[in-house]
Amino acid sequence: MSPLAFILSLPIRFYRAAISPWLGSNCRYHPTCSAYAMEALRKHGALKGTWLATRRILRCHPWGGSGIDNVPD
């Protein structure tokens, strides 16, 4: 993971450690949005990983899809 991608992953790590346990498991997709974002940052770096994670989060709404949605190669 690049240094910039690591810095961008810090809020995700905080969310997964401090906020997510209080909210429970409510994600429509598998893997969860936070796991998807971490994997996108690892695979694609800061810019493209952030773009992919943002697109995924914007798709997560009541009229959006659900199911398996893996990070593209």
N, CA, C and O atoms as a Tripos MOL2 file, in Angstrom:
@<TRIPOS>MOLECULE
protein
  292   291    73     0     0
PROTEIN
NO_CHARGES

@<TRIPOS>ATOM
      1 N           0.8590   -1.1730    0.0000 N.3       1 MET1
      2 CA          0.0000    0.0000    0.0000 C.3       1 MET1
      3 C           0.9030    1.2330    0.0000 C.2       1 MET1
      4 O           1.8530    1.3240    0.7770 O.2       1 MET1
      5 N           0.5930    2.1620   -0.8710 N.am      2 SER2
      6 CA          1.3810    3.3910   -0.9450 C.3       2 SER2
      7 C           1.1350    4.2450    0.3090 C.2       2 SER2
      8 O           0.1280    4.0700    0.9950 O.2       2 SER2
      9 N           2.0640    5.1700    0.6010 N.am      3 PRO3
     10 CA          1.8740    6.0250    1.7870 C.3       3 PRO3
     11 C           0.5770    6.8310    1.7430 C.2       3 PRO3
     12 O          -0.0850    6.9830    2.7690 O.2       3 PRO3
     13 N           0.2070    7.3470    0.5780 N.am      4 LEU4
     14 CA         -1.0380    8.1200    0.4750 C.3       4 LEU4
     15 C          -2.2540    7.2250    0.6750 C.2       4 LEU4
     16 O          -3.2180    7.6200    1.3310 O.2       4 LEU4
     17 N          -2.2110    6.0290    0.1160 N.am      5 ALA5
     18 CA         -3.3180    5.0840    0.3070 C.3       5 ALA5
     19 C          -3.4280    4.6990    1.7810 C.2       5 ALA5
     20 O          -4.5340    4.5340    2.2960 O.2       5 ALA5
     21 N          -2.2900    4.5540    2.4620 N.am      6 PHE6
     22 CA         -2.3300    4.2410    3.8950 C.3       6 PHE6
     23 C          -2.9960    5.3710    4.6760 C.2       6 PHE6
     24 O          -3.8090    5.1160    5.5640 O.2       6 PHE6
     25 N          -2.6580    6.6010    4.3540 N.am      7 ILE7
     26 CA         -3.2680    7.7520    5.0420 C.3       7 ILE7
     27 C          -4.7750    7.7830    4.7800 C.2       7 ILE7
     28 O          -5.5600    8.0580    5.6870 O.2       7 ILE7
     29 N          -5.1720    7.5030    3.5460 N.am      8 LEU8
     30 CA         -6.6040    7.4880    3.2200 C.3       8 LEU8
     31 C          -7.3330    6.3210    3.8870 C.2       8 LEU8
     32 O          -8.5480    6.3780    4.0770 O.2       8 LEU8
     33 N          -6.6060    5.2740    4.2390 N.am      9 SER9
     34 CA         -7.2430    4.1300    4.8930 C.3       9 SER9
     35 C          -7.4590    4.3540    6.3900 C.2       9 SER9
     36 O          -8.2110    3.6030    7.0110 O.2       9 SER9
     37 N          -6.8320    5.3500    6.9750 N.am     10 LEU10
     38 CA         -6.9760    5.5720    8.4220 C.3      10 LEU10
     39 C          -8.4220    5.8420    8.8510 C.2      10 LEU10
     40 O          -8.8610    5.2600    9.8440 O.2      10 LEU10
     41 N          -9.1890    6.6980    8.1520 N.am     11 PRO11
     42 CA        -10.5970    6.8580    8.5610 C.3      11 PRO11
     43 C         -11.4070    5.5660    8.4210 C.2      11 PRO11
     44 O         -12.3240    5.3170    9.2040 O.2      11 PRO11
     45 N         -11.0720    4.7560    7.4360 N.am     12 ILE12
     46 CA        -11.7770    3.4770    7.2600 C.3      12 ILE12
     47 C         -11.4500    2.5520    8.4220 C.2      12 ILE12
     48 O         -12.3320    1.8800    8.9550 O.2      12 ILE12
     49 N         -10.1850    2.5190    8.8110 N.am     13 ARG13
     50 CA         -9.7800    1.6940    9.9500 C.3      13 ARG13
     51 C         -10.4670    2.1560   11.2330 C.2      13 ARG13
     52 O         -10.8930    1.3340   12.0440 O.2      13 ARG13
     53 N         -10.5730    3.4770   11.4140 N.am     14 PHE14
     54 CA        -11.2610    4.0100   12.5840 C.3      14 PHE14
     55 C         -12.7360    3.5980   12.5660 C.2      14 PHE14
     56 O         -13.2740    3.1530   13.5800 O.2      14 PHE14
     57 N         -13.3830    3.7480   11.4100 N.am     15 TYR15
     58 CA        -14.7930    3.3520   11.2810 C.3      15 TYR15
     59 C         -14.9760    1.8770   11.6310 C.2      15 TYR15
     60 O         -15.8930    1.5220   12.3720 O.2      15 TYR15
     61 N         -14.1070    1.0190   11.1000 N.am     16 ARG16
     62 CA        -14.2440   -0.4240   11.3390 C.3      16 ARG16
     63 C         -14.0100   -0.7810   12.8020 C.2      16 ARG16
     64 O         -14.6230   -1.7220   13.3070 O.2      16 ARG16
     65 N         -13.1400   -0.0550   13.4910 N.am     17 ALA17
     66 CA        -12.8300   -0.3730   14.8860 C.3      17 ALA17
     67 C         -13.8050    0.2690   15.8730 C.2      17 ALA17
     68 O         -14.1630   -0.3470   16.8760 O.2      17 ALA17
     69 N         -14.2350    1.4990   15.5980 N.am     18 ALA18
     70 CA        -14.9920    2.2440   16.6050 C.3      18 ALA18
     71 C         -16.4870    2.3900   16.2980 C.2      18 ALA18
     72 O         -17.3000    2.3980   17.2230 O.2      18 ALA18
     73 N         -16.8570    2.5020   15.0520 N.am     19 ILE19
     74 CA        -18.2520    2.7980   14.7090 C.3      19 ILE19
     75 C         -19.0110    1.5600   14.2420 C.2      19 ILE19
     76 O         -20.1430    1.3310   14.6680 O.2      19 ILE19
     77 N         -18.4090    0.7770   13.3870 N.am     20 SER20
     78 CA        -19.0790   -0.3830   12.8040 C.3      20 SER20
     79 C         -19.6130   -1.3800   13.8390 C.2      20 SER20
     80 O         -20.7130   -1.9000   13.6550 O.2      20 SER20
     81 N         -18.8790   -1.6650   14.9160 N.am     21 PRO21
     82 CA        -19.4420   -2.6020   15.9070 C.3      21 PRO21
     83 C         -20.7550   -2.1200   16.5320 C.2      21 PRO21
     84 O         -21.5740   -2.9400   16.9480 O.2      21 PRO21
     85 N         -20.9610   -0.8230   16.6030 N.am     22 TRP22
     86 CA        -22.1850   -0.2810   17.1810 C.3      22 TRP22
     87 C         -23.3570   -0.3340   16.2100 C.2      22 TRP22
     88 O         -24.5120   -0.3750   16.6330 O.2      22 TRP22
     89 N         -23.0660   -0.3340   14.9020 N.am     23 LEU23
     90 CA        -24.1250   -0.3210   13.9040 C.3      23 LEU23
     91 C         -24.6240   -1.7060   13.5250 C.2      23 LEU23
     92 O         -25.7610   -1.8580   13.0760 O.2      23 LEU23
     93 N         -23.8000   -2.6930   13.6980 N.am     24 GLY24
     94 CA        -24.2030   -4.0460   13.3300 C.3      24 GLY24
     95 C         -23.9460   -4.3200   11.8620 C.2      24 GLY24
     96 O         -23.3730   -3.4880   11.1590 O.2      24 GLY24
     97 N         -24.3650   -5.4700   11.4030 N.am     25 SER25
     98 CA        -24.1330   -5.8840   10.0290 C.3      25 SER25
     99 C         -25.3580   -5.5550    9.1760 C.2      25 SER25
    100 O         -26.3450   -6.2900    9.1950 O.2      25 SER25
    101 N         -25.2940   -4.4670    8.4380 N.am     26 ASN26
    102 CA        -26.4270   -4.0290    7.6280 C.3      26 ASN26
    103 C         -26.0720   -3.8140    6.1640 C.2      26 ASN26
    104 O         -26.8670   -3.2400    5.4210 O.2      26 ASN26
    105 N         -24.9170   -4.2550    5.7400 N.am     27 CYS27
    106 CA        -24.4690   -3.9640    4.3800 C.3      27 CYS27
    107 C         -25.2380   -4.8110    3.3650 C.2      27 CYS27
    108 O         -25.5080   -5.9890    3.5990 O.2      27 CYS27
    109 N         -25.5810   -4.1970    2.2470 N.am     28 ARG28
    110 CA        -26.3120   -4.8580    1.1700 C.3      28 ARG28
    111 C         -25.4030   -5.7100    0.3100 C.2      28 ARG28
    112 O         -25.8580   -6.6430   -0.3520 O.2      28 ARG28
    113 N         -24.1310   -5.3950    0.3170 N.am     29 TYR29
    114 CA        -23.1650   -6.0490   -0.5510 C.3      29 TYR29
    115 C         -22.2150   -6.9420    0.2390 C.2      29 TYR29
    116 O         -22.0650   -6.8110    1.4540 O.2      29 TYR29
    117 N         -21.5950   -7.8330   -0.4760 N.am     30 HIS30
    118 CA        -20.5110   -8.6340    0.1010 C.3      30 HIS30
    119 C         -19.3120   -8.5040   -0.8260 C.2      30 HIS30
    120 O         -19.4690   -8.7980   -2.0110 O.2      30 HIS30
    121 N         -18.1610   -8.1020   -0.4010 N.am     31 PRO31
    122 CA        -17.7690   -7.7020    0.9440 C.3      31 PRO31
    123 C         -18.3940   -6.3550    1.3450 C.2      31 PRO31
    124 O         -18.9310   -5.6290    0.5090 O.2      31 PRO31
    125 N         -18.3100   -6.0500    2.6210 N.am     32 THR32
    126 CA        -18.8900   -4.8010    3.1110 C.3      32 THR32
    127 C         -18.1990   -3.6200    2.4460 C.2      32 THR32
    128 O         -17.1230   -3.7690    1.8660 O.2      32 THR32
    129 N         -18.8080   -2.4660    2.5270 N.am     33 CYS33
    130 CA        -18.2470   -1.2760    1.8820 C.3      33 CYS33
    131 C         -16.8700   -0.9170    2.4370 C.2      33 CYS33
    132 O         -15.9880   -0.5050    1.6840 O.2      33 CYS33
    133 N         -16.6810   -1.0690    3.7330 N.am     34 SER34
    134 CA        -15.3720   -0.7450    4.2960 C.3      34 SER34
    135 C         -14.3110   -1.7560    3.8600 C.2      34 SER34
    136 O         -13.1760   -1.3670    3.5870 O.2      34 SER34
    137 N         -14.6530   -3.0300    3.7890 N.am     35 ALA35
    138 CA        -13.7060   -4.0290    3.3040 C.3      35 ALA35
    139 C         -13.4070   -3.7980    1.8270 C.2      35 ALA35
    140 O         -12.2650   -3.9580    1.3960 O.2      35 ALA35
    141 N         -14.4130   -3.4260    1.0530 N.am     36 TYR36
    142 CA        -14.2360   -3.1130   -0.3560 C.3      36 TYR36
    143 C         -13.2710   -1.9320   -0.5090 C.2      36 TYR36
    144 O         -12.3660   -1.9680   -1.3430 O.2      36 TYR36
    145 N         -13.4690   -0.8920    0.2980 N.am     37 ALA37
    146 CA        -12.6130    0.2900    0.2180 C.3      37 ALA37
    147 C         -11.1680   -0.0480    0.5630 C.2      37 ALA37
    148 O         -10.2480    0.4190   -0.1090 O.2      37 ALA37
    149 N         -10.9570   -0.8450    1.5910 N.am     38 MET38
    150 CA         -9.5880   -1.2330    1.9630 C.3      38 MET38
    151 C          -8.9350   -2.0360    0.8480 C.2      38 MET38
    152 O          -7.7690   -1.8080    0.5240 O.2      38 MET38
    153 N          -9.6650   -2.9660    0.2620 N.am     39 GLU39
    154 CA         -9.1140   -3.7850   -0.8190 C.3      39 GLU39
    155 C          -8.8400   -2.9330   -2.0560 C.2      39 GLU39
    156 O          -7.8270   -3.1310   -2.7270 O.2      39 GLU39
    157 N          -9.7200   -1.9980   -2.3650 N.am     40 ALA40
    158 CA         -9.5120   -1.1200   -3.5170 C.3      40 ALA40
    159 C          -8.2620   -0.2680   -3.3160 C.2      40 ALA40
    160 O          -7.4910   -0.0760   -4.2570 O.2      40 ALA40
    161 N          -8.0530    0.2390   -2.1190 N.am     41 LEU41
    162 CA         -6.8520    1.0230   -1.8450 C.3      41 LEU41
    163 C          -5.6000    0.1620   -1.9530 C.2      41 LEU41
    164 O          -4.5780    0.6180   -2.4660 O.2      41 LEU41
    165 N          -5.6690   -1.0820   -1.4730 N.am     42 ARG42
    166 CA         -4.5200   -1.9850   -1.5670 C.3      42 ARG42
    167 C          -4.2010   -2.3440   -3.0110 C.2      42 ARG42
    168 O          -3.0400   -2.3240   -3.4200 O.2      42 ARG42
    169 N          -5.2270   -2.6720   -3.7770 N.am     43 LYS43
    170 CA         -5.0220   -3.1350   -5.1530 C.3      43 LYS43
    171 C          -4.6740   -2.0100   -6.1260 C.2      43 LYS43
    172 O          -3.8040   -2.1710   -6.9820 O.2      43 LYS43
    173 N          -5.3590   -0.8650   -5.9920 N.am     44 HIS44
    174 CA         -5.2820    0.1580   -7.0210 C.3      44 HIS44
    175 C          -4.6260    1.4580   -6.5880 C.2      44 HIS44
    176 O          -4.4760    2.3620   -7.4100 O.2      44 HIS44
    177 N          -4.2350    1.5820   -5.3420 N.am     45 GLY45
    178 CA         -3.6000    2.8120   -4.8910 C.3      45 GLY45
    179 C          -4.6110    3.8630   -4.4760 C.2      45 GLY45
    180 O          -5.8160    3.6160   -4.4140 O.2      45 GLY45
    181 N          -4.0780    5.0530   -4.1910 N.am     46 ALA46
    182 CA         -4.8910    6.1020   -3.5840 C.3      46 ALA46
    183 C          -5.9620    6.6560   -4.5190 C.2      46 ALA46
    184 O          -7.1240    6.7570   -4.1250 O.2      46 ALA46
    185 N          -5.6020    7.0110   -5.7300 N.am     47 LEU47
    186 CA         -6.5600    7.6900   -6.6040 C.3      47 LEU47
    187 C          -7.6510    6.7640   -7.1150 C.2      47 LEU47
    188 O          -8.8350    7.0180   -6.8910 O.2      47 LEU47
    189 N          -7.2700    5.7080   -7.7890 N.am     48 LYS48
    190 CA         -8.2810    4.8040   -8.3420 C.3      48 LYS48
    191 C          -9.0200    4.0690   -7.2260 C.2      48 LYS48
    192 O         -10.2200    3.8220   -7.3460 O.2      48 LYS48
    193 N          -8.3240    3.7150   -6.1400 N.am     49 GLY49
    194 CA         -8.9710    3.0500   -5.0130 C.3      49 GLY49
    195 C         -10.0280    3.9270   -4.3660 C.2      49 GLY49
    196 O         -11.1040    3.4480   -4.0060 O.2      49 GLY49
    197 N          -9.7250    5.2140   -4.2180 N.am     50 THR50
    198 CA        -10.7060    6.1470   -3.6600 C.3      50 THR50
    199 C         -11.8950    6.2950   -4.5990 C.2      50 THR50
    200 O         -13.0380    6.3500   -4.1450 O.2      50 THR50
    201 N         -11.6400    6.3610   -5.9000 N.am     51 TRP51
    202 CA        -12.7150    6.4610   -6.8840 C.3      51 TRP51
    203 C         -13.6380    5.2380   -6.8110 C.2      51 TRP51
    204 O         -14.8610    5.3770   -6.7920 O.2      51 TRP51
    205 N         -13.0400    4.0410   -6.7700 N.am     52 LEU52
    206 CA        -13.8350    2.8170   -6.7120 C.3      52 LEU52
    207 C         -14.6530    2.7470   -5.4190 C.2      52 LEU52
    208 O         -15.8260    2.3720   -5.4420 O.2      52 LEU52
    209 N         -14.0330    3.1070   -4.2990 N.am     53 ALA53
    210 CA        -14.7380    3.0660   -3.0150 C.3      53 ALA53
    211 C         -15.8810    4.0780   -2.9790 C.2      53 ALA53
    212 O         -16.9530    3.7870   -2.4480 O.2      53 ALA53
    213 N         -15.6570    5.2580   -3.5370 N.am     54 THR54
    214 CA        -16.7050    6.2780   -3.5690 C.3      54 THR54
    215 C         -17.8830    5.8140   -4.4230 C.2      54 THR54
    216 O         -19.0380    5.9800   -4.0290 O.2      54 THR54
    217 N         -17.5990    5.2370   -5.5810 N.am     55 ARG55
    218 CA        -18.6670    4.7090   -6.4360 C.3      55 ARG55
    219 C         -19.4670    3.6400   -5.7160 C.2      55 ARG55
    220 O         -20.6930    3.6010   -5.8160 O.2      55 ARG55
    221 N         -18.7770    2.7750   -4.9910 N.am     56 ARG56
    222 CA        -19.4570    1.6970   -4.2560 C.3      56 ARG56
    223 C         -20.3650    2.2660   -3.1790 C.2      56 ARG56
    224 O         -21.5070    1.8290   -3.0390 O.2      56 ARG56
    225 N         -19.8780    3.2290   -2.4240 N.am     57 ILE57
    226 CA        -20.6770    3.8200   -1.3430 C.3      57 ILE57
    227 C         -21.9000    4.5330   -1.9220 C.2      57 ILE57
    228 O         -22.9790    4.4880   -1.3300 O.2      57 ILE57
    229 N         -21.7430    5.1870   -3.0640 N.am     58 LEU58
    230 CA        -22.8800    5.8710   -3.6870 C.3      58 LEU58
    231 C         -23.9260    4.8940   -4.2150 C.2      58 LEU58
    232 O         -25.0960    5.2530   -4.3480 O.2      58 LEU58
    233 N         -23.5170    3.6650   -4.5180 N.am     59 ARG59
    234 CA        -24.4840    2.6450   -4.9700 C.3      59 ARG59
    235 C         -25.2400    2.0220   -3.8070 C.2      59 ARG59
    236 O         -26.2350    1.3320   -4.0300 O.2      59 ARG59
    237 N         -24.8100    2.2390   -2.5980 N.am     60 CYS60
    238 CA        -25.4100    1.6050   -1.4320 C.3      60 CYS60
    239 C         -26.5630    2.4770   -0.9160 C.2      60 CYS60
    240 O         -26.3840    3.2900   -0.0090 O.2      60 CYS60
    241 N         -27.7250    2.2950   -1.5000 N.am     61 HIS61
    242 CA        -28.9280    3.0140   -1.0940 C.3      61 HIS61
    243 C         -30.1190    2.0690   -1.2710 C.2      61 HIS61
    244 O         -29.9710    1.0100   -1.8810 O.2      61 HIS61
    245 N         -31.2730    2.4250   -0.7600 N.am     62 PRO62
    246 CA        -32.4120    1.5000   -0.7940 C.3      62 PRO62
    247 C         -32.7990    1.0080   -2.1890 C.2      62 PRO62
    248 O         -33.3330   -0.0940   -2.3170 O.2      62 PRO62
    249 N         -32.5470    1.7890   -3.2290 N.am     63 TRP63
    250 CA        -32.9280    1.3800   -4.5770 C.3      63 TRP63
    251 C         -31.7450    0.8160   -5.3560 C.2      63 TRP63
    252 O         -31.8650    0.5120   -6.5430 O.2      63 TRP63
    253 N         -30.6000    0.6760   -4.6830 N.am     64 GLY64
    254 CA        -29.4060    0.1380   -5.3290 C.3      64 GLY64
    255 C         -29.4390   -1.3700   -5.3650 C.2      64 GLY64
    256 O         -30.4190   -2.0010   -4.9680 O.2      64 GLY64
    257 N         -28.3560   -1.9330   -5.8470 N.am     65 GLY65
    258 CA        -28.2730   -3.3770   -5.9420 C.3      65 GLY65
    259 C         -27.8830   -4.0220   -4.6400 C.2      65 GLY65
    260 O         -27.8440   -3.3820   -3.5890 O.2      65 GLY65
    261 N         -27.5930   -5.3150   -4.7300 N.am     66 SER66
    262 CA        -27.1120   -6.0470   -3.5690 C.3      66 SER66
    263 C         -26.4090   -7.2890   -4.0850 C.2      66 SER66
    264 O         -26.4540   -7.5850   -5.2790 O.2      66 SER66
    265 N         -25.7650   -8.0070   -3.1940 N.am     67 GLY67
    266 CA        -25.0940   -9.2350   -3.5760 C.3      67 GLY67
    267 C         -23.5940   -9.1070   -3.5580 C.2      67 GLY67
    268 O         -23.0390   -8.2420   -2.8800 O.2      67 GLY67
    269 N         -22.9380   -9.9740   -4.3060 N.am     68 ILE68
    270 CA        -21.4850   -9.9960   -4.3390 C.3      68 ILE68
    271 C         -20.9900   -8.9230   -5.3010 C.2      68 ILE68
    272 O         -21.4210   -8.8610   -6.4520 O.2      68 ILE68
    273 N         -20.0930   -8.0910   -4.8250 N.am     69 ASP69
    274 CA        -19.5160   -7.0160   -5.6340 C.3      69 ASP69
    275 C         -18.0450   -6.9170   -5.2730 C.2      69 ASP69
    276 O         -17.6770   -6.2060   -4.3380 O.2      69 ASP69
    277 N         -17.2110   -7.6200   -6.0040 N.am     70 ASN70
    278 CA        -15.7780   -7.6330   -5.7210 C.3      70 ASN70
    279 C         -15.0740   -6.4630   -6.4130 C.2      70 ASN70
    280 O         -15.5790   -5.9040   -7.3860 O.2      70 ASN70
    281 N         -13.9060   -6.1090   -5.8920 N.am     71 VAL71
    282 CA        -13.0870   -5.0700   -6.4820 C.3      71 VAL71
    283 C         -12.5730   -5.5720   -7.8310 C.2      71 VAL71
    284 O         -12.0390   -6.6790   -7.9090 O.2      71 VAL71
    285 N         -12.7230   -4.7800   -8.8920 N.am     72 PRO72
    286 CA        -12.2160   -5.2290  -10.1970 C.3      72 PRO72
    287 C         -10.7020   -5.3110  -10.2140 C.2      72 PRO72
    288 O         -10.0250   -4.6010   -9.4700 O.2      72 PRO72
    289 N         -10.1730   -6.1740  -11.0630 N.am     73 ASP73
    290 CA         -8.7100   -6.2990  -11.1820 C.3      73 ASP73
    291 C          -8.1310   -5.1950  -12.0200 C.2      73 ASP73
    292 O          -6.9180   -5.1460  -12.2230 O.2      73 ASP73
@<TRIPOS>BOND
     1     1     2 1
     2     2     3 1
     3     3     4 2
     4     3     5 am
     5     5     6 1
     6     6     7 1
     7     7     8 2
     8     7     9 am
     9     9    10 1
    10    10    11 1
    11    11    12 2
    12    11    13 am
    13    13    14 1
    14    14    15 1
    15    15    16 2
    16    15    17 am
    17    17    18 1
    18    18    19 1
    19    19    20 2
    20    19    21 am
    21    21    22 1
    22    22    23 1
    23    23    24 2
    24    23    25 am
    25    25    26 1
    26    26    27 1
    27    27    28 2
    28    27    29 am
    29    29    30 1
    30    30    31 1
    31    31    32 2
    32    31    33 am
    33    33    34 1
    34    34    35 1
    35    35    36 2
    36    35    37 am
    37    37    38 1
    38    38    39 1
    39    39    40 2
    40    39    41 am
    41    41    42 1
    42    42    43 1
    43    43    44 2
    44    43    45 am
    45    45    46 1
    46    46    47 1
    47    47    48 2
    48    47    49 am
    49    49    50 1
    50    50    51 1
    51    51    52 2
    52    51    53 am
    53    53    54 1
    54    54    55 1
    55    55    56 2
    56    55    57 am
    57    57    58 1
    58    58    59 1
    59    59    60 2
    60    59    61 am
    61    61    62 1
    62    62    63 1
    63    63    64 2
    64    63    65 am
    65    65    66 1
    66    66    67 1
    67    67    68 2
    68    67    69 am
    69    69    70 1
    70    70    71 1
    71    71    72 2
    72    71    73 am
    73    73    74 1
    74    74    75 1
    75    75    76 2
    76    75    77 am
    77    77    78 1
    78    78    79 1
    79    79    80 2
    80    79    81 am
    81    81    82 1
    82    82    83 1
    83    83    84 2
    84    83    85 am
    85    85    86 1
    86    86    87 1
    87    87    88 2
    88    87    89 am
    89    89    90 1
    90    90    91 1
    91    91    92 2
    92    91    93 am
    93    93    94 1
    94    94    95 1
    95    95    96 2
    96    95    97 am
    97    97    98 1
    98    98    99 1
    99    99   100 2
   100    99   101 am
   101   101   102 1
   102   102   103 1
   103   103   104 2
   104   103   105 am
   105   105   106 1
   106   106   107 1
   107   107   108 2
   108   107   109 am
   109   109   110 1
   110   110   111 1
   111   111   112 2
   112   111   113 am
   113   113   114 1
   114   114   115 1
   115   115   116 2
   116   115   117 am
   117   117   118 1
   118   118   119 1
   119   119   120 2
   120   119   121 am
   121   121   122 1
   122   122   123 1
   123   123   124 2
   124   123   125 am
   125   125   126 1
   126   126   127 1
   127   127   128 2
   128   127   129 am
   129   129   130 1
   130   130   131 1
   131   131   132 2
   132   131   133 am
   133   133   134 1
   134   134   135 1
   135   135   136 2
   136   135   137 am
   137   137   138 1
   138   138   139 1
   139   139   140 2
   140   139   141 am
   141   141   142 1
   142   142   143 1
   143   143   144 2
   144   143   145 am
   145   145   146 1
   146   146   147 1
   147   147   148 2
   148   147   149 am
   149   149   150 1
   150   150   151 1
   151   151   152 2
   152   151   153 am
   153   153   154 1
   154   154   155 1
   155   155   156 2
   156   155   157 am
   157   157   158 1
   158   158   159 1
   159   159   160 2
   160   159   161 am
   161   161   162 1
   162   162   163 1
   163   163   164 2
   164   163   165 am
   165   165   166 1
   166   166   167 1
   167   167   168 2
   168   167   169 am
   169   169   170 1
   170   170   171 1
   171   171   172 2
   172   171   173 am
   173   173   174 1
   174   174   175 1
   175   175   176 2
   176   175   177 am
   177   177   178 1
   178   178   179 1
   179   179   180 2
   180   179   181 am
   181   181   182 1
   182   182   183 1
   183   183   184 2
   184   183   185 am
   185   185   186 1
   186   186   187 1
   187   187   188 2
   188   187   189 am
   189   189   190 1
   190   190   191 1
   191   191   192 2
   192   191   193 am
   193   193   194 1
   194   194   195 1
   195   195   196 2
   196   195   197 am
   197   197   198 1
   198   198   199 1
   199   199   200 2
   200   199   201 am
   201   201   202 1
   202   202   203 1
   203   203   204 2
   204   203   205 am
   205   205   206 1
   206   206   207 1
   207   207   208 2
   208   207   209 am
   209   209   210 1
   210   210   211 1
   211   211   212 2
   212   211   213 am
   213   213   214 1
   214   214   215 1
   215   215   216 2
   216   215   217 am
   217   217   218 1
   218   218   219 1
   219   219   220 2
   220   219   221 am
   221   221   222 1
   222   222   223 1
   223   223   224 2
   224   223   225 am
   225   225   226 1
   226   226   227 1
   227   227   228 2
   228   227   229 am
   229   229   230 1
   230   230   231 1
   231   231   232 2
   232   231   233 am
   233   233   234 1
   234   234   235 1
   235   235   236 2
   236   235   237 am
   237   237   238 1
   238   238   239 1
   239   239   240 2
   240   239   241 am
   241   241   242 1
   242   242   243 1
   243   243   244 2
   244   243   245 am
   245   245   246 1
   246   246   247 1
   247   247   248 2
   248   247   249 am
   249   249   250 1
   250   250   251 1
   251   251   252 2
   252   251   253 am
   253   253   254 1
   254   254   255 1
   255   255   256 2
   256   255   257 am
   257   257   258 1
   258   258   259 1
   259   259   260 2
   260   259   261 am
   261   261   262 1
   262   262   263 1
   263   263   264 2
   264   263   265 am
   265   265   266 1
   266   266   267 1
   267   267   268 2
   268   267   269 am
   269   269   270 1
   270   270   271 1
   271   271   272 2
   272   271   273 am
   273   273   274 1
   274   274   275 1
   275   275   276 2
   276   275   277 am
   277   277   278 1
   278   278   279 1
   279   279   280 2
   280   279   281 am
   281   281   282 1
   282   282   283 1
   283   283   284 2
   284   283   285 am
   285   285   286 1
   286   286   287 1
   287   287   288 2
   288   287   289 am
   289   289   290 1
   290   290   291 1
   291   291   292 2
@<TRIPOS>SUBSTRUCTURE
     1 MET1         2 RESIDUE 1 A MET
     2 SER2         6 RESIDUE 1 A SER
     3 PRO3        10 RESIDUE 1 A PRO
     4 LEU4        14 RESIDUE 1 A LEU
     5 ALA5        18 RESIDUE 1 A ALA
     6 PHE6        22 RESIDUE 1 A PHE
     7 ILE7        26 RESIDUE 1 A ILE
     8 LEU8        30 RESIDUE 1 A LEU
     9 SER9        34 RESIDUE 1 A SER
    10 LEU10       38 RESIDUE 1 A LEU
    11 PRO11       42 RESIDUE 1 A PRO
    12 ILE12       46 RESIDUE 1 A ILE
    13 ARG13       50 RESIDUE 1 A ARG
    14 PHE14       54 RESIDUE 1 A PHE
    15 TYR15       58 RESIDUE 1 A TYR
    16 ARG16       62 RESIDUE 1 A ARG
    17 ALA17       66 RESIDUE 1 A ALA
    18 ALA18       70 RESIDUE 1 A ALA
    19 ILE19       74 RESIDUE 1 A ILE
    20 SER20       78 RESIDUE 1 A SER
    21 PRO21       82 RESIDUE 1 A PRO
    22 TRP22       86 RESIDUE 1 A TRP
    23 LEU23       90 RESIDUE 1 A LEU
    24 GLY24       94 RESIDUE 1 A GLY
    25 SER25       98 RESIDUE 1 A SER
    26 ASN26      102 RESIDUE 1 A ASN
    27 CYS27      106 RESIDUE 1 A CYS
    28 ARG28      110 RESIDUE 1 A ARG
    29 TYR29      114 RESIDUE 1 A TYR
    30 HIS30      118 RESIDUE 1 A HIS
    31 PRO31      122 RESIDUE 1 A PRO
    32 THR32      126 RESIDUE 1 A THR
    33 CYS33      130 RESIDUE 1 A CYS
    34 SER34      134 RESIDUE 1 A SER
    35 ALA35      138 RESIDUE 1 A ALA
    36 TYR36      142 RESIDUE 1 A TYR
    37 ALA37      146 RESIDUE 1 A ALA
    38 MET38      150 RESIDUE 1 A MET
    39 GLU39      154 RESIDUE 1 A GLU
    40 ALA40      158 RESIDUE 1 A ALA
    41 LEU41      162 RESIDUE 1 A LEU
    42 ARG42      166 RESIDUE 1 A ARG
    43 LYS43      170 RESIDUE 1 A LYS
    44 HIS44      174 RESIDUE 1 A HIS
    45 GLY45      178 RESIDUE 1 A GLY
    46 ALA46      182 RESIDUE 1 A ALA
    47 LEU47      186 RESIDUE 1 A LEU
    48 LYS48      190 RESIDUE 1 A LYS
    49 GLY49      194 RESIDUE 1 A GLY
    50 THR50      198 RESIDUE 1 A THR
    51 TRP51      202 RESIDUE 1 A TRP
    52 LEU52      206 RESIDUE 1 A LEU
    53 ALA53      210 RESIDUE 1 A ALA
    54 THR54      214 RESIDUE 1 A THR
    55 ARG55      218 RESIDUE 1 A ARG
    56 ARG56      222 RESIDUE 1 A ARG
    57 ILE57      226 RESIDUE 1 A ILE
    58 LEU58      230 RESIDUE 1 A LEU
    59 ARG59      234 RESIDUE 1 A ARG
    60 CYS60      238 RESIDUE 1 A CYS
    61 HIS61      242 RESIDUE 1 A HIS
    62 PRO62      246 RESIDUE 1 A PRO
    63 TRP63      250 RESIDUE 1 A TRP
    64 GLY64      254 RESIDUE 1 A GLY
    65 GLY65      258 RESIDUE 1 A GLY
    66 SER66      262 RESIDUE 1 A SER
    67 GLY67      266 RESIDUE 1 A GLY
    68 ILE68      270 RESIDUE 1 A ILE
    69 ASP69      274 RESIDUE 1 A ASP
    70 ASN70      278 RESIDUE 1 A ASN
    71 VAL71      282 RESIDUE 1 A VAL
    72 PRO72      286 RESIDUE 1 A PRO
    73 ASP73      290 RESIDUE 1 A ASP
